[in-house]
Amino acid sequence: MKRIIKLLGLMIMALLVSSCNEDMLDIAPYGVVDGNVLANRQGIDQLLIGCYATLDGKASEDNYVWNNFWASDDARMGSNAGVSAFDAFLIDPTYGEIATRWKTLYGFINRCNSVLEVLPKATDMSDTEKAVAAAQARFIRAYTYFWLAVIWKNVPWIDETISYGEKNYFVSNMATDIYGKIEEDLIYAADYLPETWSEVGRINKWAAKCMLAKTYMFQKKFSEAKTILDDVIANGKTSKGLKYQLLPKYRDNFRTATKNGSEAVFEVQMAVNDGTSNGVNGNPMSFQNGTYDGLANKGYGWYQPTFDLVDAFQTDETTGLPLLDNYYETPIKNDYGIASTTRFTPYTGTLDPRLDWCVGRRGLPYLDWGNHPGKSWIRNQNNGGPYSSIKHAAEKATVSSDRQGTNYTNVPYDAIRFADVLLWAAECEVEVGSLEKAEEYVNLIRQRASNPDGFVRKYSNGTFLSSYAANYKIGLYTGQFAANGKSYARKAVRFERRLELAMEHHRYFDLLRYDGNDFDLESYMDTFMKREGARLTNSPNNLYLQGDFVRGKNELYPIPQVEIDRSIRPDGTLALVQNPGYD
């Protein structure tokens, strides 16, 4: 679908909205197509393709919103600038990246609003066809508003009824239950979307149900989420009609060759070598992640795993279970500050095998590009640390078709995959169900991870060997949830999410929603920053040491000051109010 986006640019731009001011509302400039021209089946589908194009989070080659700048204990921006202000919670309302992301997300929303505004005028479409089209647009709108809600919470609800002509565009960011509106859109989408599509990249009924469950999870509505998740686990299927189940090998979730498989609940499609310049329709996570220099040369390597994340993959040498409470007390040996030409022996203790599909470590295979040499493949090891991301990098064997240039790939992004669903269900079972059932769901995830066919193998002279690349040991829980109680079970499920979904850009938002339920986010983040900052001894710009997570403030990001300034009404009042702590 992405291949015709470029041809639709003028038509779509006639209907776009970019931020909450008059400039971004529906004043059609000269020389562009009027919205009424698109009021037919073909025009609506073209507008919908424009909506789908937003799901990669990229408004332009250098502007993407999903995949970075959200601080967590999993990764930091690193690179030449050192630890970013986002990583250390040091941003303010004038920070440019905040304004860019706000504007971009509302631009995405208004692509969806354009569909909903034009759709009633399409006389060649049946009511059923219109409902299916509206369901797609409302899902994508809800998905975008979801991120506005978890990042800022207090945001204005701009839908297809808001226009410059109606003079109703000064919408308060404090007047609407945003989560309630998101739920309405997702319930509509779940009611009217089909189960399967001939174009598998389109969203289906089950993806809408899962996104609704996710919305409930972020509000701690565990009973409501559990009802949906029970149905999804029993009956859900992909847009291709495959029953949801875990893929046999963990790595297959992150390969083009195995995309749109049985684990793909909501999989964002990517495209390269499609006639566009610079791989603009490719996966932007490949641009930010990967290595920077050397043989692989797969992007800029800005999004670098933390010491803390890698240490979390240690396992008990007897049981193979994670070290839930003390993993950071036994740091994994690494090559921070060690030249690539200096001899280095990798860590030999027991590890969860998922680590080396998530993180590039010196001396171990980086996919099929060869053994990671360490410092020479890191953009700036002093600032970012010794590790590289792997998950969204292209494989050397298929690089000619899967990557455009050195940056973007067609590796898909699973915004929701079935492992995510199972772990949500485990959380719900802990809160309102059965600890035994929660353990069963977690063990399904760990059982797949323990498949030796999916372990990373040693690599030598262009060949993978039969021996494993590291000392992998992973075990199943055997009644610990019930024996140790709810707090233990809650901790184990959350830890499993960190391991399973590492470097997939979920961790920061998970930490936000855990707060207040056997978890103190303020204490956790401050402790992490001090511990991590103490290990970045070579960084000249180590903002972790200045970082301070403030309760009542840093759970949300600041409303961009430029948007507040633009929201002044004719009577002198402001439509937008700043989030607490940023005045």
Secondary structure, DSSP 8 states (H G I E B T S, - for coil): -GGGTGGGHHHHHTT---SSSGGGSS---TTS--GGGG-SHHHHHHHHHHHHGGGG-EEETTEESSSSS---SSEE--GGG-S-TTTTT---TT-HHHHHHHHHHHHHHHHHHHHHHHGGG-TTS-HHHHHHHHHHHHHHHHHHHHHHHHHTS------TT--TTTT-----SSSS-HHHHHHHHHHHHHHHS-S--SSTTS--HHHHHHHHHHHHHTTT-HHHHHHHHHHHHHH-B-TTS-B----SSGGGGG-GGG-S-TTEEEEE----SSS-GGGTTSBHHHHHSS--STTT--S---SEE-HHHHHTTBB-TTT--B-TTTGGGS-----TT--TTS------S-B-TTHHHHEE-TTSB-TTS-B--SGGGSS-HHHH-S-EE-TT---GGGHHHHEETTTEE---EEEEEHHHHHHHHHHHHHHHS-HHHHHHHHHHHHHHHT-GGGS-EEEETTEEEEEESS-B------SHHHHH-HHHHHHHHHHHHHHHTTTSS-HHHHHHHHTTSS--HHHHHHHHHHHHHHH-TT-TT-GGGT----TTTTTS----HHHHHHTB-TTS-BS----TT--
